[in-house]
Amino acid sequence: MTNGSIAENITGVRRRLETAALRAGRDPAAVTLLAVTKNVEPERIAQACAAGISDLGENYVQEALLKQSDERILKHNVRWHFIGHMQSNKVRAVVDRFAVIQSVDSVHLARKIGERAMLSARSAEILLQVKLDPTDAKFGVEPADTLRASESVRELPGIRLLGLMGMAPFSADPEESRVHFRKLRLLFDRLPTDSREILSMGMTGDFEVAVEEGSTMVRIGTAIFGRRVTP
């Protein structure tokens, strides 16, 4: 999708992000750029870190663990986010190695995460993943259940709810994502103040619309690293 260097791509994404924020009357500094590193080699991730990326998102635990121990990445001060579907048998690894878990799709999973975090005498920082596409089989809390689920999660020991995450249905037209992002932001706005730190929505194809609708974190892979081929 992009032919520039990784640093040039990041500059381009930041410019687009800034323009979208200003268009909506927002401070561009209020939106964090998270680089999605699924299927990206450590050397290229290190280049992104050198270009100013401080938040990295991974979908798969085993792939992430290898990268987190790579010296080329370790020398940078980065914060790792888990953004993929999380199976119960991966709770220990994810809680112990990720700063934020964005893809918490049930109160049951949040409870297991909290139990593991308590063994380390700390609170796990999480987002509730909201299912924005009613026709898709993807995971997430139903929008109608989100506020009720958030109340339950906030009461769990070992958990700190930072906000919400969601993915709009795929479309070639970014404008079709707007209604879904707006729905998620309205839910986010109804959370208690201390659970309104992160609204994670927007990817390469629709992040400008997400920023216009209130996203505080966009998850960008292709626009930074180019199209990747799954091994």
C-alpha positions as CSV (number, residue, x, y, z in Angstrom):
1,M,0.0,0.0,0.0
2,T,2.9,2.3,0.6
3,N,6.3,2.6,-1.0
4,G,8.1,4.9,1.4
5,S,10.5,4.1,4.2
6,I,8.9,3.2,7.5
7,A,9.9,6.6,9.0
8,E,8.4,8.3,6.0
9,N,5.2,6.3,6.3
10,I,4.9,7.2,10.0
11,T,5.3,10.9,9.1
12,G,2.6,10.6,6.5
13,V,0.2,8.8,8.9
14,R,0.8,11.4,11.6
15,R,0.1,14.2,9.1
16,R,-3.2,12.6,8.1
17,L,-4.0,12.1,11.8
18,E,-3.3,15.7,12.6
19,T,-5.4,17.0,9.7
20,A,-8.3,14.8,10.7
21,A,-8.1,16.0,14.4
22,L,-8.0,19.6,13.4
23,R,-10.9,19.2,11.1
24,A,-12.9,17.9,14.0
25,G,-11.7,20.7,16.3
26,R,-9.5,18.3,18.4
27,D,-6.0,18.4,19.7
28,P,-3.9,16.0,17.6
29,A,-1.8,15.2,20.7
30,A,-4.9,13.6,22.2
31,V,-4.6,10.7,19.7
32,T,-2.0,8.0,20.2
33,L,-0.6,6.2,17.2
34,L,-0.2,2.5,17.9
35,A,1.8,0.5,15.3
36,V,0.4,-3.0,14.6
37,T,3.3,-5.3,14.3
38,K,1.6,-8.6,13.3
39,N,3.9,-10.5,10.8
40,V,6.5,-7.7,10.9
41,E,10.2,-8.5,11.4
42,P,11.9,-7.1,14.5
43,E,14.3,-5.0,12.5
44,R,11.4,-3.2,10.8
45,I,9.7,-2.7,14.2
46,A,12.9,-1.3,15.6
47,Q,12.9,1.2,12.7
48,A,9.4,2.3,13.6
49,C,10.4,2.7,17.2
50,A,13.4,4.8,16.1
51,A,11.0,7.0,14.2
52,G,9.0,7.8,17.4
53,I,6.5,5.0,17.8
54,S,6.1,4.1,21.5
55,D,3.0,1.9,21.4
56,L,3.1,-1.5,19.7
57,G,0.1,-3.9,19.2
58,E,0.3,-7.6,18.7
59,N,-2.3,-10.2,17.8
60,Y,-0.5,-13.4,18.7
61,V,1.1,-14.3,22.0
62,Q,4.0,-16.5,20.7
63,E,5.0,-14.0,18.0
64,A,4.9,-11.2,20.5
65,L,7.1,-12.9,23.1
66,L,9.9,-13.4,20.5
67,K,9.8,-9.7,19.6
68,Q,9.6,-8.5,23.2
69,S,12.9,-10.2,23.9
70,D,14.7,-8.9,20.8
71,E,17.5,-6.5,21.7
72,R,16.8,-4.2,18.7
73,I,13.3,-3.5,20.2
74,L,14.2,-3.8,23.8
75,K,16.5,-0.7,23.7
76,H,13.4,1.4,22.9
77,N,11.0,2.5,25.6
78,V,7.8,0.9,24.1
79,R,4.4,-0.1,25.6
80,W,3.0,-3.4,24.3
81,H,-0.7,-3.8,23.7
82,F,-2.4,-7.1,23.1
83,I,-5.1,-6.6,20.4
84,G,-5.9,-10.1,19.2
85,H,-8.5,-12.7,20.4
86,M,-7.4,-14.0,23.8
87,Q,-7.9,-17.6,24.8
88,S,-8.1,-18.5,28.4
89,N,-4.9,-20.6,28.3
90,K,-3.0,-17.5,27.2
91,V,-4.0,-15.3,30.1
92,R,-0.9,-15.8,32.1
93,A,1.5,-14.9,29.3
94,V,-0.6,-11.9,28.2
95,V,-1.0,-10.4,31.7
96,D,2.6,-10.8,32.5
97,R,4.0,-9.3,29.3
98,F,1.6,-6.7,28.0
99,A,0.9,-3.2,29.4
100,V,-2.6,-3.0,28.1
101,I,-5.0,-5.8,27.0
102,Q,-7.4,-4.2,24.4
103,S,-9.4,-7.3,23.3
104,V,-11.2,-8.3,26.5
105,D,-14.5,-9.5,25.1
106,S,-16.3,-10.8,28.2
107,V,-16.7,-10.3,31.9
108,H,-15.6,-13.9,32.3
109,L,-12.3,-13.2,30.6
110,A,-11.8,-10.0,32.6
111,R,-12.2,-12.0,35.8
112,K,-9.5,-14.5,34.8
113,I,-7.2,-11.6,33.9
114,G,-7.8,-10.0,37.2
115,E,-7.1,-13.2,39.1
116,R,-3.7,-13.6,37.3
117,A,-2.8,-9.9,37.9
118,M,-3.5,-10.3,41.6
119,L,-0.9,-13.0,41.8
120,S,1.6,-10.3,40.8
121,A,0.0,-7.8,43.3
122,R,-1.0,-5.4,40.5
123,S,-3.9,-4.4,38.4
124,A,-4.2,-5.3,34.7
125,E,-5.1,-2.4,32.4
126,I,-7.8,-3.4,29.9
127,L,-10.2,-2.3,27.3
128,L,-13.6,-3.9,26.7
129,Q,-13.9,-4.9,23.1
130,V,-17.3,-4.0,21.6
131,K,-18.7,-5.9,18.7
132,L,-19.6,-3.3,16.1
133,D,-20.6,-5.6,13.3
134,P,-23.8,-7.5,14.0
135,T,-23.4,-9.7,11.0
136,D,-19.8,-10.8,11.8
137,A,-18.7,-13.7,13.9
138,K,-15.9,-11.7,15.4
139,F,-15.6,-11.4,19.2
140,G,-16.8,-8.6,21.5
141,V,-19.4,-7.4,23.9
142,E,-22.7,-6.5,22.3
143,P,-23.3,-2.8,22.3
144,A,-26.5,-3.1,24.3
145,D,-24.6,-5.0,27.0
146,T,-21.5,-2.8,27.1
147,L,-22.4,-0.5,29.9
148,R,-23.7,-3.3,32.1
149,A,-20.5,-5.3,31.4
150,S,-18.3,-2.3,32.1
151,E,-20.0,-2.0,35.6
152,S,-19.2,-5.6,36.3
153,V,-15.6,-5.3,35.1
154,R,-15.0,-2.2,37.2
155,E,-15.9,-4.2,40.3
156,L,-13.4,-7.0,39.7
157,P,-10.2,-7.1,41.8
158,G,-7.0,-6.9,39.8
159,I,-8.6,-5.0,36.9
160,R,-8.4,-1.4,35.8
161,L,-10.8,-0.6,33.0
162,L,-9.3,2.1,30.7
163,G,-12.0,2.3,28.1
164,L,-13.3,0.6,24.9
165,M,-12.0,-0.9,21.7
166,G,-13.9,-1.7,18.5
167,M,-13.5,-2.5,14.8
168,A,-15.9,-1.2,12.2
169,P,-17.2,-3.7,9.6
170,F,-14.8,-3.8,6.6
171,S,-15.7,-1.5,3.8
172,A,-13.9,0.1,0.9
173,D,-15.6,3.4,1.9
174,P,-14.3,4.8,5.2
175,E,-17.4,6.9,5.6
176,E,-19.4,3.7,6.2
177,S,-17.4,3.3,9.4
178,R,-18.6,6.6,10.8
179,V,-21.9,5.4,12.2
180,H,-20.2,2.5,14.0
181,F,-17.5,4.8,15.5
182,R,-20.1,7.2,16.6
183,K,-22.0,4.5,18.4
184,L,-18.8,3.4,20.2
185,R,-17.9,6.9,21.2
186,L,-21.4,7.5,22.7
187,L,-21.0,4.4,24.8
188,F,-17.5,5.5,25.8
189,D,-18.9,8.9,26.9
190,R,-21.2,7.2,29.3
191,L,-18.5,5.4,31.2
192,P,-17.3,6.8,34.5
193,T,-14.5,9.4,34.2
194,D,-11.7,7.1,35.3
195,S,-12.6,4.5,32.7
196,R,-12.5,7.0,29.8
197,E,-8.8,7.1,29.1
198,I,-8.6,5.1,25.8
199,L,-11.1,4.9,23.0
200,S,-9.3,2.6,20.6
201,M,-10.9,2.7,17.1
202,G,-9.7,3.2,13.6
203,M,-7.2,1.3,11.4
204,T,-5.4,1.9,8.1
205,G,-8.6,2.1,6.0
206,D,-10.7,4.3,8.3
207,F,-8.6,6.0,11.0
208,E,-9.2,9.5,9.8
209,V,-13.0,9.0,10.2
210,A,-12.3,7.4,13.7
211,V,-10.3,10.5,14.8
212,E,-13.1,12.8,13.6
213,E,-15.5,10.7,15.7
214,G,-13.4,10.9,18.9
215,S,-10.9,8.1,18.8
216,T,-7.9,8.5,21.2
217,M,-5.9,5.6,19.8
218,V,-5.6,4.4,16.2
219,R,-4.2,0.9,15.4
220,I,-2.2,1.2,12.2
221,G,-0.3,-1.6,10.4
222,T,-0.4,-1.5,6.7
223,A,0.0,2.3,6.3
224,I,3.2,2.0,8.3
225,F,4.7,-1.4,7.3
226,G,3.0,-2.0,4.0
227,R,1.0,-5.1,3.1
228,R,2.3,-8.3,4.9
229,V,2.0,-11.9,3.8
230,T,0.9,-14.3,6.5
231,P,3.6,-17.0,7.0
